[in-house]
């Protein structure tokens, strides 16, 4: 595998943006792990960070490079600041960057990456889990699978909880007036309802959260909504909090779950 730290310019954001990239590379090592995966039409995982993180945090806090080394999977880890994967009220278009510009930049720099839906995935932790779900619900034609670890996926039901994290000025700067959040483009349960109404072909869905995590209710709410709509999905809880011990363990399960090979035996049906 190759590990790259890239400084790219975003025309959408009007600024330099950092991203870390893991790419399959054919290697023959005397010491370590040799890899012989394909370097054409490579499946790609967009792996998103949470609040307080950046492009480097998955590489620093987990062994993500080692976890994908024998899977032939590329991993794109962009920095999106504290923009919540939204086109903010203060004119920083993080959603447009993530959903439109970033894939094109990655194709320009790494043309071996696949453009096929069946080989494109998104995942993230906390805020990044929210972003991954937003990608899958707003662009289901692009993603075969999405995964959230400890994601705040039901913000509209508990808008008041946001004020426990940061003040109202921050949140209105990102999303606009909080009393207008419900049934907006930022409300994931609303986006799910609209996608179902339009009979969109949704990606496979993976949810996991720690049983001691204060955001557990969010994954439970979304799992319940999916079950009521008879949408198959994977949902599991386990001992753990809102921390890297849980995310490091469960990103490995996400990678095992991704449909990289039809011979996968990992359980894909959910609760």
N, C-alpha and C positions, 0 to 999 in steps of 0.2 A: 504494500500500500504506500501511497505517497500522501504526505501531509503538507498542505500549502496554506500560508497566511497571505491573503490578498487585500490590497488597498485599492478599491475601485471608486470611480466617480459616478455618483447618481445624478443624472439630469433632473429627475423628478424631485429629489430632495435638495438639489443645489449644493451638495457637499460630498466630501470624501466619506466612504463607508468601509468599514473593515468586515471581512468574513474569513472564517476558517473553512477549509475544504479537505475532505478525505477522498482520495481517488484510487480506484483499483490500479495496480501496476504489476506486471509480470516480474516476479523476483525469484532468484535462486540463492538462498542464504546458507552459509555454513553454520551460522548461529542465528537462532530466531525462527520466524515463521516465513516460509516461502509461500507465494501466492501465484496462482496460474489462471485467475479469472479473466473474463473477456474485457477488452478495452474498447469495445464498440457497442453501441446501443446499451449503455450501462444504466441500470436502474438507479434512481436518485431519491434520497430522503432529504427533505427540507426540515431541519431540526432547529426549533425555535427556543430562545431563552426566556426566562421569566424576569419579573421586576428585580432590579439590582444586578442582573447579569448582563453579558454582552456576547460577542461572537466567540470569545475564548472560553466561556465557562463550562461548556460540555466537555471540551478537551481537557480542562484542568481538573474537573471534579469527578470525571468518570474515565473509563478505559474505552471510550467509544471507538477509537481507531482499531483497537484489538478486537472489539466485539464484531466489527463488520469485515475483518481482514479475510475471512474465508467465505464471505457471502457475495463477493463481487458487487457490492453496493457502494455508491458514492454518497457522501453526506455533505450537505451545504449548510453551514452555520453562520447566518448573517447577524450583524448587530443592528438592532432597530430601536435602541434607546428605550425611553419610557413611553413610546407612542401607542402602545396597545394595538398595534397592527390596524390602525385607523387612519383615515385622512382627517387630521385634527383640525380643530377650529382655528389654530394659530398657523395654518397654512403649511404644515409639514405632512406630506402625503405618504405616510408610512404604508397604508394599505395598497396604494397604487404602486409603490416601490416593490413591496413584497409580491403582489399578485401579478404584476405585469412586467415591470422593468427588470427585476432580479432574474427571473427565468431566462429572459433574452440575453442579459449580460453573461449568465452562466453558459448558455449555448454558444455565445461568441467566444468566450475564453476556453471552454471545455466542450468542443463539438462532439466528443464521444458520448455525452450524456443523452439518454433516451428522451424523446418527445412523446412517447406513447403513454396513454393513460394507465395502462396496466403495469407500467414500470415507474410510476411517479407517486410519491407518498409524502405525507406531512405529519410531524409529531412535535410535541413540545411539553414543557413543564410549566405549571401555574399559568402566568400570562401567556406563555408560549403554547400551552394546551388550548387556551381560548383562541389564539391565532390559528392553530392548526385546524380547529373545528370551523372557524370562519372560512378558511380556504376551502375546506371540503363541502360546506353548505352553499357557498356562493359560487364555487367553481367545480361542481361535481363532475363535470366533463373532463377535468384535468387529472383528478386524483383517484387512484384505485383504493387507497386506504388512508385513514387518518387516526391519530392516537393522541389522547390527552392523559397526562399524568398530573393529578391534583389540580385540574383546571377550574377556574372560577366561571363555570359555564352558564350559570343562571343569574347573572347580575341583575336583570330586570326585577326579579323577585325579591332581591335584597339590596337595593340601591343604597340604603342607609349604611350598609356595612362598609361601603367604599370610604366613608368619612372617617372610619377608624384607622385607615391606612395613610391617607393624605387628605389635605383640606379640599373644600369644594372648588376652589379656584383651579386647582390642578385638573380635577375630573371634568369640569365644564370646558376647560381648555382642550381636553382630548375629545370628549364625546358631545359637547354642547350641554344645554340645560338638562339636569338629571331627571326632571319630571317629564322629559320627552324621550327618555331612554327606551322605555317599553315600546315594543313594536316598531323600533327603528332598525336601521341597517346594522346596528351594533348588538342587537338582542338576538342571541343564538337560538333561543327557543322559538322566537318569531320566525327567524330564517328557516328553521327546521319545518315549521308549520307551512310556510310558503313553498318550500321545496317539495313537500308532500302533496300540496294542493296542485302544483304544476307537474306532479308525477315524474320528478327528476330521478335519475338513476344514481342514488347516493353511494359514496364510497363505503367500503367496509369500515366499521367503527370499533375502536378499542378505548375503553375507559378503565382507569385504575386510580385508586386513592388510598392513602393510609387511614386506618381506623381511628387514629388519634389526630388526624388532620382537621383543622377547623373548616376546611372547604369540602369535607366529605359530602355534605348535603347537596352540593352543586352537581357532582357526578351522579348521586342518587336521583336527583330531579330529572336529569337528562336521560338516564337509563329508564326511568319510569315512563317518560314521554315517548321514548323509542319503543318500549314494550307495548304501550297502549296503541301505538301506530303499527304494531306488528313488524317492526324493523329489526332484523337480526343484528345483534351486536355482542361484543365481549365486554363484560363488566365484572371486575373483581376487586375486593378490598383485602387488605392484609395489615398486620401490625406495622405501624410506622406513622411518622408525622410529616410535616411539610418541610422535608429536608433531603439532602443528597444521599443519605443512606437508602432511603426509599427509591429515589429516582435512578440511582446507579443500578440497583437491582432490577427495577422494572423496565428500564430502557432495553435491557437484554431480552426481556420477555416480549417487548414490542418488536424487536428485530426478528426474533424467532417466529412471531405471528405474521409478519409481513408476507404477502403472497409472492415470494421470490422464486418458489419452486413448487410445482404441483404435488410433489411428493412430501411436502411438509405435513407433519403429523400433529402439530400444535392445535389445540382445540380452538375453532374459529366461531362456534356458536356461543351466544351469551345468555345472561339471565333474562 
